[in-house]
Structure formats: structure tokens, C-alpha cells
Amino acid sequence: TGIHVATIKPGFVQTRMTEGLDLPGALTARPERVGRAVRQAVAQRKDVVYVLPIWRLVMLIIRAIPEPIFKRLDL
């Protein structure tokens, strides 16, 4: 009772692990921003949080692609 689960969708995160990778700037979050998003999700009891709003659009487009076509894509 009283448990809340939040799904945080950060996309790419600029960390030591991703250092040296050619990540798209507009799709890459800084760790501080991810932390703020987590804190806000907990405080507001949000279920799903996209750290960068652009990921909501990206995922909307991907979900709209029929599965047989999606499986043939090289993403």
C-alpha cells in the first residue's frame, strides 16, 4: 500500500559510459536533468515521464509504424 511506480524515459544520457559516442545533442539529456525529472515524477506522482519532450514525439512516430515494417528497419 502507498507504493507508486514511475517509468522514467531519459533517452540518451551524457555520462562517462556514453563518453566518446556520437550522440545527437537534441536527444541527449544531462544527468542533472534526469535527476530533476525523477524528483518531479515522485513529487507529482507521475506514472510516465519523458525527460526530453522530443522523445514523446519520437516514440509516437515509432509506435505508429506497423510491426512488419518496423522489423525491417535498421534503427
N, C-alpha and C positions, 0 to 999 in steps of 0.2 A: 504494500500500500504506500502511496505517496511517491512512487518511483516515476520519473519522467525520462524518456529516452529521446535524444535528439540526434538526427543524422546531419553531420556537417560535411558539406561538399566543397572542399577548398580548391579543387583543380590542381594545377602545378603550384608547388610552394618552393620559394627560393631558400634552400638550405645547403649545408655542406654536402649532403647526399646528391643534390642536383647541380652542384658547382661544376662548371665546365660544360654543362649541357646547353645546347642552343634552344632555350625555352622562349616561346612567344611572350613578349612583355605584357601584352594586354590580357593574357590568360594566366599570368603568374602572380601569385599573392606573396606578400612578405609574411613571415611568421607572426609578427605583431598583429597584423590584420586578422589572421586566422584566430589568434588568441582572443581578440576583441569580439569576433563573431561567435566564438564558443561561449564567452561570458554573457553576451547579449542573448544567445539562444537559451541559456539556462535561466537567466533573469526573466525573460519573456515567455518561457515555457514553449518555445517554438519546436515544431516537430522536424522540419527540414530547413536547412539554411545553406544557401549558396553564398560562399564568401565573396566571390566576384559576381555581380549580376549578369555579366556576359555569359557565364556558364549555364544560366537558366535558359537563355536563348539557344545556345549550342545544343543542349540536351533536348529541347523541344524539337529542334530540327532533326536530330538523330532519331528520336522516338517516332517521328513521322515517316521515316524511311521503312518501307516494307522489309520484313526479315530476309526473304530470299535475296533481295538486292543488297541489303546491309552486309550479309555474309560474303558477298563478292567484293566488297570494298576493301581497299588496303589503307586502313586508317592507322 
